[in-house]
Amino acid sequence: MEYKKIVEGKFISRPNRFIARVLINGKEETVHVKNTGRCKELLVPDARVYLEDCRENSKRKTPFDLVAVMKGKRLINMDSQAPNKASEEFLRESFFRGEKVSIHPEYTYKKSRIDFLCRCKNQKYLVEVKGVTLEKDGRTYFPDAPTERGLKHINELSAAISDGFCCIILFVIQMDDVLSFSPNEKTQPQFKSALIEAEKKGVVPLAYCCKVTPSSMVIDREIPIIL
């Protein structure tokens, strides 16, 4: 997953969840934030950020998209669309180990839209993707804020097992060099409970970290999940 044109900037402030003010080449710009989550631990004053230059699109209200940030020495992609794009590449090219696979994004199952329906060797897979940007001491967590949508997806995946689907919830860690992933019990204990129950019913939780550069993000390697 790659961006076309990336520029560097310095974060100033975030007036609301959709926009930020960033210093780019000595000029203060209002930019679009491609993540509506809190991200308070990432977007701090003077943080180095990376933005996709979108000025060729004359219909846009903002000229740049904020897509990545440096947290200390760690580069974190915080584009909420990147995990799905990287996951589709990963599922198509690597996950099924060279087997022929058909991939259908945004598959409707009951009352939810699941990120991917994959068909491989006469088996149907439902894959729900969750991007992870919250890190502390090398360990990563999801969610960073309560998510009713996330709970709904876990419950739908659990129900789909009885309909003959193989169900996977894929946590895409939008950074490299991390030790583990865990559900964020402090933020939403119900999410952890739901994930544990879903695993008992046959849903497979997986966590992969990514190779991240200012202009790209590629799923790299599996990391342990600590429930």
C-alpha positions, 0 to 999 in steps of 0.5 A: 500500500503506497501513497503518491506524494508525501511531504513532511510537517510539524503538528500544531493542533487538532481543532476537531477530529476531522482536521489538524493544523500543521506547519509545512515548509514554514506555512501553517496549513489546515489538513484532513486527518485520516483517522477520526479516533482520539490519537491523543498519544500520537498527535502532540505539539511539534510531532513530526508528521507525514502528509499525502499531497492532494493539491492536484484534486481541485475539488478538495477543501484541504490540500493534504491528508495526514497519514503518519506520525513519529512517536519518539523513534517509532513511525506509526501510520494512522490512516484508518483506510490503510489497514484494509488496503494493506490487508487486501494485498496481503490476503491476495498475495501472501495469506493463502500461500499461493492458492488461487483466491477470490476476494470480495470487499465489504461483504454483507452478512446479516446486519453487518458489512464484513471487510472481506469475503474470501473464497479459496479451495471451496472454503468461505472466509470472512475477514474483519480488519481492525487497524491498531495505532495504540502502543505502550512500551512496545505492546499494542492495544485495541480499541483506543476508544469504546467501539460498539461497531467492533463488538457487533462485528465480533458477534456477527463473526461468531454467528457466521461460524454456524453458517459454515464460514471460517472467520478471522479478525485481523488486527493490523498493527500500523507500526513495526518492532512491537512485542504483542497485541492485546484487547484494551481491557481498560478502555472497553472490557466488553471487547476483550470478553467478546473476543475471548468468547468468539475465539471459543466458538471458532473465530480466529484472532490474528495480529500482524505488524507492518513495515511502515515508511512515510509513503507506504505500509506493508503487512510484515509478520505475525505477533503474539496475541495476549488475551 
